[in-house]
Amino acid sequence: MAPPLLLVVLLLPALTAGHQHPSSSGSSALSEWRPAKASYYAADPEDAIGGACGFGDLGKHGYGMATVGLSTALFERGAACGGCYEVKCVEDLKYCLPGTSIVVTATNFCAPNYGLPADAGGHCNPPNHHFLLPIQAFEKIALWKAGVMPIQYRRVKCLREGGVRFSVNGRHFFFTVLISNVGGAGDVRSVKIKGTESGWLSMGRNWGQVWHINCDMRGQPLSFELSSSDGKRLTSFNVVPKDWEYGKTYTGKQFLL
């Protein structure tokens, strides 16, 4: 049986962005418990390859190994990136660790395998709801011998330290920004940018949580307006200073829980 595949994988040694706790907790839930399945991957901890959401170094951005690759039905072409999910093992007394759950952040895409049917090896094929976890996260809720496990999951609010981070890049008339460390709903569904020489301009999703606009934004302070899936908006005025540089990261305000 062929294992599900991540589009790209980033491995780091610690579960720094999630936590294990009794599954009965979670007053910050954004959705009800839903059924799905989960499996795990393991690779050389020295590997460091950016994930499908564009976050790159997950340790640097605070996500660690408390992460998940989502199947096509959940990934929403990158719109789900940054969202947090509480996951617990169910229905298997032999392999589940009873009474436990873990909160993970969507940072990657579990690619479908159309060479296998969805009910016989194509775990991440539509319409399956599948979570592909690092083994370090999987072992917080089940024994590794379990393989593919039935689980339940729900969206929960993301608890982040510090403000939203804006990592800028581009070249002349092409400007991009990676938006990370987003609290609350955790995802970003729309972005607007404003310079001192322009009004508010809508940005497009380049991939994952990397947003772009074909415009020369150099030499002016930049403000951003973000909207998340729960309908909340966050505006950080002049978060990027006038003398900003490509490749630098700037920190703004944070969504209120």
N, C-alpha and C positions, 0 to 999 in steps of 0.2 A: 504494500500500500504506500503510495507516494505521499510524503508529508506536505502540508500546506507551505507555501512559499511567501516570504516577505519580499516586497519589491526591493528594499534595501534595509540594512540592519545596522544599528549602533549598539555596541556592547560596552557597558561600564560596570564596575565592580559592586556598586551598592544600590539598595532600594532607597533613594534619598527623597523621592517625591510622594511616596505613598505610605500607608501604614496598615498594619494588620489589627483588626479589632473585632469584637463581637458583632455578628451580622445584624443583630437587632437594633443597633444604633444607626444613626443617619438621619437626623432631623433636617439635614440640608438637602434631602432628596428632591430632585426635579422631576422624577418620573417613577412609575410603579415598577415592581419587579417583573422581569420578562424572561422567558426561557431562551437559552442559547447553548452552544457548546464551546469548549476551550481546549486548546492543546498548547504545547510549548516548543521552543527551539533552544538549542544550545550551540555555542560557537566559541572561538578563541576570545577571551576577555580583552586581548590586545587589539582586536578589530575596532576601528573607529570610522564608520562610513555613515554619511548623513541619511536620515530616514525620509520617507515620502512626504512628510509634512514640512520639510525644510528646516527643522530645528537644528540640524547639525550635531554639535557636541551637546549631548543631552545632560551631561554632568555640568557643563558650563551654564546651561540654561535652567538648571535646577530640577530636571525630571528624573535623573538617575536611571535605575532599572525598573521603576514602578510604572511601566509603560505597556502599551498594547498595540498590535497591528490588527486593524479591523477588516472584516470581509467587505466585499463590494456593497452589500446591502446596507452596511452601517457607515462606511467611509464617506459616502456622499460626495465623491470626487474632491475630497479634501476639506469640505465644509465642516466635517466633524473634528478636524485636527484641533488639539488643545482641550477638548472636552474630557471630563473626568467620569469614570464609571466605577461603581462599587460592584465587585464580583464575588460570588460565593459558590462553592461546590455543593451539589445536591444529588440526592437519589442514589448514592453509592456509599454504603456503609463500610466497604472494604478499603476504599482509597481516600475518601473525603476526610478532611480535618474538621470535625463538627464544631459548629459555633463560631467559625472564623470567616472573615472576608478581607478583601484588600481593595484599596482605591488605586486605580491606575489611570494614566493619561494617554489619550490617543495621540501617538506620534508617528504611526506607520500604517502601511497598507498591506494586507494579506492578499496576495495576488491569486486570482482563480486559476484552477487547473482544468481547462475544458476538455482535456484528454480523459478525464474521469468524471463519472456522474456525480451530482451533488450529494447523493445518498450513499456513495461508495468510493470515498477517497477524495472527492473534490470538495473538501471541507469549506473552502472560502468561496465557492461558486454561488452565484445568486440562485435561490433567494435565501440561502443560509445566513443566519446570524452567528458568526464565529469570531472568537477572540484568540489571537495567537500571542501568547505571553512569553517573555524570557523565563527560563526555568527558575531563576531566582524568585520571580513573582508567583509562578505556578505553585511552587512548593510551599507557599504561605497558606494555600487553601486545600492542597491535595498532595498525595505521594506521587513522585515522578513516574512510578510504574503504571499509573492510571492511563497514560496515553491521552486519548480524546475523551473528555469528560463532559457530562451534562452539567450546566451551571445555570444560575440566575444572575441577571445584571440589572442595574438601574443607573440612570444619570444622576450624579450628585454635584454639588457645588465644589469648585476647585478652591482650595485654600493655598494661597501663594504669599510668600514673604516679599515685601518691597512692591514697587510699582510695575506697571506694564513696560516691557522693554522693546525699543524700536531700533533694529539693526539696519542701517541704511547702506545701500550700494547702488551701482549703476554706472552710467558713463554719459556725460553731456546731456543729451535730450532723452535719456531713458533712466528713470529713477525707480528703485525697488526698496521695499522695507519688509523685513521679517519681524512679525509681531509675536512675542513670546511672553511667558510668565503672566498669563491672563487669568485673573481670578473670577469668581462667580461662575457663570456658565462655562467659561474656559475657552469657548470657540469664538471666532470673529466672523460675522456674516457679511459685513460691509465696512468699507473704510473710505473716509474722505480726508483730503490733505489741503492745507491752506498755507500759503506763503504771504509775505508782506506785499508781494507784487501780484497777488491773485486772490480771487474769492475761493470758496470751497469747491474742490474738484474731486469727482469720484474716481477711485482707484479700482483696477480690475484684479481678480485673483490670478496670479501667475501660476502658482502651484502650492498646494498645502496652505500654509499661512504666510506665504511670500506674496506681497501685493506690488503692483507696478502702475506706472503712468508714463506716457510719452510726453515728457515736459521737462524743461530745464529748470531745476529748483535750486541751483547753486547760488550762494551769496545772500541767502535770506533765511531768517528763522522759520521753522516749520511747525505747524500745529496739526493734530490728528483728531478725527472724530471716529470712534469705533461703535459698531452695533453688534450685539451678541444675539444668540438664538432665543434668549428669554425676553427679548424686547428692550433690554437696557442699553443706554448709550453712555459713552464716556468721552469727554473732550479734554485733551491735554494741550493747552495753549503754549506755543513757543518751546515745546519740549526739546526740539532740536535747535541749537543755537545758530546764529548767523555764520559762524566760522566752522560749521560741521564738516566732517570729512567722510569720504567713502570708507566702508569697512569698520566704522565705529558704532557703538551701541549707546543709546541714550535712554534714560529711565523717566517715565512720566507718572501720572496718577494711576490709581488702581480702582477697579470696579468695587462697589460696596456690596457686601453680602446681604 
